[in-house]
Amino acid sequence: MTRRTLTHRARLSRTAALALASAALLAGCSTAADGADGASEAAEAPASASSSPVRSPGPEPSGRTPDGTLLVADFGADTVTFVDPEKGPVDSVKVGAHPYGLVVGEDGRAWVATAEGVAVVDTDRRERLDLIAYETDDLGPVTGGEYRGGGMGIAIAPDGEHVYVGVNVPGGNGTVETIDTKTRKVTETTDVGRRPFDVDVSRDGREVYATDHDSFDVTVVDARTHDTRRIEVAPYGTEGGLGSWLKPHYAAVRADGKLLFPFEGERLVVLDPKTGKSVIEKMTANTHQHGVTIAPDGTLLAVGTGPIDPSQDEGPSLTVRSKDGEEKVIPLKGPHEDVAVSKDGRTAYVTGGFTRDGYWNGITVVDLDSGDTHRLAAGARPLGIAVL
């Protein structure tokens, strides 16, 4: 595939033109805080926190949920869906309005960032155990859409003792809330940047990283003192502000502690959070990129959601980047958002939910050796994903 090289000025001009064409564009990843059909999503009354099991109608679970089952957050509903990676959906559990990210601990409990709180799900029994309300102020009414208030990125400490959730405050800076996993209580609220799309934890558990989409930076949080440092992540600069498309979305923590941020299938920012310094490596997919993960062998997987400018950019894809920087770009049919990898590192699961228009209700299953793909039904607008 021939790769077009864009100058910084050309990229910014394209961004400005697109922003003018869509007056409702607020944060570079959608035309409005609406659903895919363009209709505004109506505000919903917040549900109260509850420790009662809550399941969607369907067959009662029989025995333990098998290893390798996929769990996805249904951003288009109020559920998470359990998906057999060969057959499709097998069960769903009500968790709270418009779940975004999720993470699963070694004990089999899933922590799901919804618009109204963090849900705790027993993945063996497939039932909700709790809904932990946010402590952050000014979240407004519970709504759907890309800009809704409430939880976005979420991560768990290596020792399993704390969960960290990025909370979006509409129109302002967000927070990271720290949850004690034993008491299921919020123990700390830490100010971070705007719209914390993703949250990650260092391999030693000492630092938490909030990827602040709308402020072009990452907030480094000391997990013990909750002191913060902000580091700019803007390989194209910050011109265009909220109307820019060229912002950080998701990060992956490499074995050496560096943070990896893909941009536009053109540039990979490799950031050392200890020094604040970064280097930029070339990428080849030439597509707007969102979700990332690292396979057991160190391979980086990056989701290409599709073109900013269809006349110049390539379509949706999955970049498979080896540790030495060699890339294989696997085309995908339609937009996707996030990615998880099987425990043997041979299969990737890419969610079709997408935070912008054009989402679909399924997962693309990718054979990482052959590049073969097939689609699998999976919930309603699935975003976050984990392999159980």
C-alpha positions as CSV (number, residue, x, y, z in Angstrom):
1,M,0.0,0.0,0.0
2,T,1.4,3.4,-0.9
3,R,1.6,5.6,2.1
4,R,0.9,9.3,1.8
5,T,3.0,11.6,3.9
6,L,1.2,14.6,5.3
7,T,2.8,17.8,6.5
8,H,1.7,19.2,9.8
9,R,0.2,22.2,8.1
10,A,-1.8,20.0,5.7
11,R,-3.2,18.0,8.5
12,L,-4.3,21.1,10.4
13,S,-5.9,22.6,7.3
14,R,-7.9,19.5,6.8
15,T,-9.0,19.4,10.4
16,A,-10.1,23.1,10.3
17,A,-12.1,22.5,7.1
18,L,-13.9,19.5,8.7
19,A,-14.6,21.4,11.9
20,L,-16.2,24.3,9.9
21,A,-18.3,21.8,8.0
22,S,-19.8,20.4,11.2
23,A,-20.6,23.2,13.6
24,A,-21.7,20.8,16.3
25,L,-18.2,19.2,16.4
26,L,-17.1,19.5,20.0
27,A,-14.2,17.2,20.6
28,G,-12.8,15.7,17.4
29,C,-14.5,12.3,17.4
30,S,-18.1,13.0,16.6
31,T,-20.5,15.4,15.0
32,A,-22.7,15.7,18.1
33,A,-23.5,14.0,21.4
34,D,-26.0,11.9,19.5
35,G,-26.6,8.3,18.4
36,A,-25.6,7.0,15.0
37,D,-28.9,7.9,13.4
38,G,-28.4,11.6,14.3
39,A,-31.3,11.7,16.8
40,S,-30.4,13.1,20.2
41,E,-30.3,10.6,23.0
42,A,-32.8,11.6,25.6
43,A,-31.7,12.1,29.2
44,E,-32.5,9.3,31.6
45,A,-33.2,9.3,35.3
46,P,-30.2,8.1,37.3
47,A,-30.6,4.6,38.8
48,S,-29.7,4.3,42.5
49,A,-26.7,2.2,43.5
50,S,-27.7,-1.3,44.4
51,S,-26.1,-4.5,45.6
52,S,-28.9,-6.7,44.3
53,P,-28.1,-9.1,41.5
54,V,-29.4,-7.7,38.2
55,R,-29.6,-9.8,35.0
56,S,-31.3,-9.3,31.7
57,P,-34.0,-11.9,30.8
58,G,-32.5,-15.1,29.4
59,P,-31.3,-18.6,30.4
60,E,-29.9,-19.0,33.9
61,P,-26.1,-19.5,33.9
62,S,-25.2,-23.2,34.1
63,G,-21.9,-23.7,35.8
64,R,-18.8,-21.5,35.5
65,T,-18.3,-19.1,32.6
66,P,-15.7,-20.8,30.4
67,D,-12.2,-19.3,30.0
68,G,-11.9,-17.4,26.8
69,T,-15.4,-16.0,26.9
70,L,-15.5,-12.4,25.8
71,L,-17.1,-9.7,27.9
72,V,-18.2,-6.5,26.1
73,A,-19.6,-3.2,27.4
74,D,-22.8,-2.3,25.5
75,F,-22.5,1.4,25.1
76,G,-25.9,1.4,23.2
77,A,-27.7,-0.2,26.1
78,D,-27.4,-0.7,29.9
79,T,-25.8,-4.1,29.8
80,V,-22.6,-6.1,29.4
81,T,-22.8,-9.1,27.1
82,F,-21.0,-12.5,27.4
83,V,-19.9,-13.7,24.1
84,D,-18.7,-17.2,23.1
85,P,-15.8,-16.4,20.6
86,E,-17.1,-19.0,18.2
87,K,-20.9,-18.9,18.6
88,G,-21.7,-15.3,19.7
89,P,-23.7,-13.9,22.6
90,V,-24.7,-16.3,25.4
91,D,-26.0,-13.9,28.2
92,S,-26.2,-10.3,29.3
93,V,-26.3,-8.5,32.6
94,K,-27.7,-5.1,33.4
95,V,-25.0,-2.9,34.8
96,G,-26.0,0.8,34.4
97,A,-26.6,3.3,31.6
98,H,-24.3,3.4,28.6
99,P,-21.3,1.4,29.8
100,Y,-18.0,2.4,28.2
101,G,-14.8,0.7,29.5
102,L,-14.4,-2.4,31.6
103,V,-11.7,-4.4,33.3
104,V,-11.6,-7.9,34.9
105,G,-9.6,-8.8,38.0
106,E,-7.9,-12.1,38.7
107,D,-10.8,-12.9,41.0
108,G,-13.2,-12.9,38.0
109,R,-15.0,-9.7,39.0
110,A,-15.5,-7.2,36.2
111,W,-15.5,-3.4,36.9
112,V,-17.6,-1.5,34.4
113,A,-17.6,2.3,33.9
114,T,-21.2,3.3,33.2
115,A,-22.8,6.8,33.0
116,E,-24.1,6.5,36.5
117,G,-21.5,4.5,38.4
118,V,-19.0,1.7,38.4
119,A,-20.8,-1.7,38.2
120,V,-19.2,-4.8,39.8
121,V,-20.1,-8.0,38.0
122,D,-19.4,-11.6,39.1
123,T,-18.4,-13.1,35.7
124,D,-18.8,-16.7,36.9
125,R,-22.4,-16.3,38.1
126,R,-23.1,-13.6,35.6
127,E,-24.8,-11.1,37.9
128,R,-24.2,-7.6,39.1
129,L,-23.1,-7.3,42.6
130,D,-23.0,-3.6,43.1
131,L,-23.2,-0.2,41.5
132,I,-20.8,2.4,43.0
133,A,-21.9,6.0,42.5
134,Y,-19.4,8.6,41.5
135,E,-18.1,11.2,43.9
136,T,-17.3,13.7,41.1
137,D,-19.5,16.8,41.0
138,D,-21.2,18.4,37.9
139,L,-21.9,15.2,35.9
140,G,-25.4,16.4,35.0
141,P,-28.2,14.1,34.1
142,V,-27.5,10.6,33.0
143,T,-27.5,10.6,29.2
144,G,-26.0,8.7,26.3
145,G,-23.7,9.8,23.5
146,E,-20.0,10.3,23.1
147,Y,-19.9,13.3,25.5
148,R,-22.0,11.9,28.3
149,G,-20.9,12.4,31.9
150,G,-19.6,9.5,33.9
151,G,-17.0,6.8,33.6
152,M,-14.8,6.2,30.5
153,G,-11.5,4.5,30.8
154,I,-11.0,2.1,33.7
155,A,-8.1,0.0,35.0
156,I,-7.2,-2.3,37.9
157,A,-4.0,-2.3,40.0
158,P,-1.7,-5.3,39.5
159,D,-2.4,-6.4,43.1
160,G,-6.1,-6.1,42.5
161,E,-6.6,-3.8,45.6
162,H,-7.8,-0.7,43.7
163,V,-9.7,0.2,40.5
164,Y,-9.1,3.5,38.8
165,V,-11.9,5.0,36.6
166,G,-11.6,8.1,34.5
167,V,-14.8,10.3,34.9
168,N,-15.8,12.7,32.2
169,V,-17.3,16.1,33.4
170,P,-19.2,17.6,30.5
171,G,-17.6,20.9,29.5
172,G,-14.8,20.7,32.0
173,N,-11.8,18.8,33.3
174,G,-12.3,15.2,34.4
175,T,-11.2,13.2,37.4
176,V,-9.8,9.8,38.2
177,E,-11.7,8.1,41.1
178,T,-9.9,5.4,43.1
179,I,-12.1,2.5,44.4
180,D,-11.1,0.1,47.1
181,T,-12.0,-3.3,45.7
182,K,-12.6,-4.8,49.1
183,T,-15.0,-2.2,50.5
184,R,-16.3,-1.0,47.1
185,K,-15.9,2.6,48.2
186,V,-14.5,5.6,46.4
187,T,-11.4,6.5,48.5
188,E,-9.9,9.3,46.4
189,T,-10.9,11.7,43.6
190,T,-8.1,13.2,41.6
191,D,-8.3,16.0,39.0
192,V,-7.1,15.2,35.5
193,G,-7.5,16.6,32.0
194,R,-10.5,16.8,29.7
195,R,-12.4,13.6,28.8
196,P,-10.2,10.7,30.2
197,F,-10.8,8.3,27.3
198,D,-8.4,5.7,28.7
199,V,-6.9,4.8,32.1
200,D,-3.8,2.5,32.5
201,V,-1.6,1.5,35.4
202,S,2.1,1.0,35.5
203,R,3.5,-2.6,35.7
204,D,4.6,-2.0,39.3
205,G,1.3,-0.3,40.3
206,R,2.9,2.9,41.4
207,E,1.4,5.2,38.8
208,V,-1.9,5.6,37.1
209,Y,-2.1,7.2,33.6
210,A,-5.2,9.0,32.4
211,T,-5.3,9.7,28.7
212,D,-6.9,13.2,28.5
213,H,-8.4,13.3,25.0
214,D,-9.6,16.9,24.8
215,S,-6.6,18.5,26.6
216,F,-4.0,16.7,24.4
217,D,-2.1,15.2,27.3
218,V,-1.7,12.3,29.8
219,T,-2.1,12.9,33.6
220,V,0.4,10.8,35.6
221,V,-1.1,10.1,39.1
222,D,1.0,8.8,42.0
223,A,-1.1,5.8,43.2
224,R,0.0,6.4,46.8
225,T,0.0,10.2,47.2
226,H,-2.4,11.0,44.3
227,D,0.0,13.8,43.2
228,T,-0.3,14.5,39.5
229,R,1.9,15.6,36.6
230,R,0.5,16.5,33.1
231,I,2.5,15.6,30.0
232,E,1.5,16.9,26.6
233,V,0.9,14.2,23.9
234,A,0.4,16.2,20.7
235,P,2.6,15.1,17.8
236,Y,0.6,17.3,15.4
237,G,0.4,20.2,17.9
238,T,-2.7,21.5,19.6
239,E,-4.0,23.9,17.0
240,G,-7.7,23.5,16.5
241,G,-8.5,22.9,20.2
242,L,-11.7,21.1,20.8
243,G,-12.3,20.9,17.1
244,S,-9.2,19.0,16.3
245,W,-9.2,15.3,15.4
246,L,-5.5,14.8,16.2
247,K,-5.7,13.9,19.9
248,P,-4.6,11.0,22.1
249,H,-7.3,8.3,22.5
250,Y,-6.0,5.1,24.1
251,A,-2.6,4.1,25.4
252,A,-0.8,0.8,26.0
253,V,1.9,0.3,28.7
254,R,5.0,-1.5,27.3
255,A,7.1,-4.0,29.3
256,D,9.7,-1.3,29.8
257,G,7.2,1.1,31.3
258,K,6.9,3.4,28.2
259,L,3.4,4.5,27.1
260,L,2.5,3.9,23.4
261,F,0.0,6.3,21.7
262,P,-0.8,5.7,18.0
263,F,-1.9,8.7,15.9
264,E,-3.6,8.5,12.5
265,G,-1.7,5.4,11.4
266,E,1.2,7.7,10.8
267,R,3.0,8.4,14.1
268,L,3.5,6.3,17.3
269,V,4.4,8.4,20.3
270,V,6.6,6.5,22.7
271,L,6.5,8.4,26.0
272,D,8.6,7.8,29.0
273,P,6.3,8.9,31.9
274,K,9.2,9.3,34.3
275,T,11.1,11.9,32.3
276,G,8.2,13.3,30.3
277,K,10.2,12.9,27.1
278,S,8.9,11.1,24.0
279,V,10.1,9.9,20.6
280,I,8.0,9.5,17.5
281,E,8.1,6.4,15.3
282,K,6.6,5.9,11.9
283,M,3.4,4.0,11.4
284,T,1.9,2.9,8.0
285,A,-1.9,2.4,8.2
286,N,-2.9,6.0,7.4
287,T,-6.2,5.9,9.3
288,H,-7.7,7.5,12.4
289,Q,-6.7,5.3,15.3
290,H,-8.4,4.5,18.6
291,G,-8.0,1.4,20.7
292,V,-4.7,-0.4,21.5
293,T,-3.4,-3.3,23.4
294,I,-0.2,-5.3,23.7
295,A,-0.2,-9.1,23.0
296,P,1.8,-11.4,25.3
297,D,4.8,-11.4,23.0
298,G,5.0,-7.6,22.9
299,T,3.1,-7.1,19.6
300,L,1.2,-3.8,19.5
301,L,-2.4,-3.9,18.1
302,A,-3.9,-0.6,17.1
303,V,-7.5,-0.1,15.8
304,G,-8.0,2.1,12.8
305,T,-11.5,3.5,12.8
306,G,-11.5,4.8,9.3
307,P,-10.6,8.0,7.4
308,I,-10.8,11.6,8.4
309,D,-10.8,12.5,4.8
310,P,-12.0,9.6,2.5
311,S,-10.3,11.2,-0.5
312,Q,-6.9,10.8,1.1
313,D,-7.0,8.4,4.1
314,E,-7.4,4.7,4.2
315,G,-10.3,2.8,5.7
316,P,-10.7,0.9,9.0
317,S,-8.0,-1.6,9.9
318,L,-6.1,-3.4,12.6
319,T,-2.3,-2.6,12.7
320,V,-0.2,-5.5,14.0
321,R,3.2,-4.0,14.9
322,S,6.0,-6.2,16.1
323,K,8.5,-5.2,18.8
324,D,11.0,-4.2,16.1
325,G,8.5,-1.9,14.4
326,E,7.5,-4.1,11.4
327,E,3.8,-3.6,10.6
328,K,1.1,-5.7,9.0
329,V,-2.1,-3.8,8.3
330,I,-5.3,-5.9,8.2
331,P,-8.3,-4.2,6.6
332,L,-11.6,-4.3,8.5
333,K,-15.1,-3.8,7.2
334,G,-16.6,-0.8,8.9
335,P,-15.6,1.3,12.0
336,H,-14.3,-0.3,15.2
337,E,-13.3,1.0,18.6
338,D,-11.3,-1.2,20.9
339,V,-9.3,-4.4,20.9
340,A,-8.4,-7.4,23.1
341,V,-6.2,-10.4,22.4
342,S,-6.6,-14.0,23.3
343,K,-4.4,-15.4,26.0
344,D,-2.3,-17.4,23.5
345,G,-1.7,-14.2,21.5
346,R,-3.1,-15.7,18.2
347,T,-6.5,-14.0,17.9
348,A,-7.6,-10.4,18.2
349,Y,-11.2,-9.3,19.0
350,V,-12.1,-5.8,17.7
351,T,-15.3,-4.2,18.9
352,G,-17.6,-2.5,16.4
353,G,-19.3,-0.1,18.8
354,F,-17.3,3.0,17.9
355,T,-17.8,6.3,19.7
356,R,-18.7,8.1,16.4
357,D,-21.3,7.5,13.8
358,G,-21.2,4.2,11.8
359,Y,-21.0,1.7,14.7
360,W,-22.4,-1.8,14.4
361,N,-23.4,-4.4,17.0
362,G,-20.6,-6.9,16.8
363,I,-17.0,-8.0,17.0
364,T,-14.5,-8.7,14.2
365,V,-12.4,-11.8,15.0
366,V,-8.9,-11.6,13.5
367,D,-6.5,-14.4,13.0
368,L,-3.2,-12.6,13.7
369,D,-1.1,-15.1,11.7
370,S,-3.1,-15.3,8.5
371,G,-4.9,-12.0,8.7
372,D,-8.3,-13.8,8.1
373,T,-11.3,-12.1,9.7
374,H,-14.9,-12.9,10.4
375,R,-17.7,-11.0,12.1
376,L,-19.5,-12.1,15.3
377,A,-22.7,-10.7,16.8
378,A,-22.0,-9.1,20.2
379,G,-24.4,-6.9,22.2
380,A,-25.4,-3.3,21.5
381,R,-22.7,-0.9,20.2
382,P,-19.9,-2.8,22.1
383,L,-17.0,-0.6,23.2
384,G,-14.8,-2.0,26.0
385,I,-13.8,-5.6,25.8
386,A,-12.0,-8.2,27.9
387,V,-11.1,-11.9,27.5
388,L,-12.2,-13.9,30.6
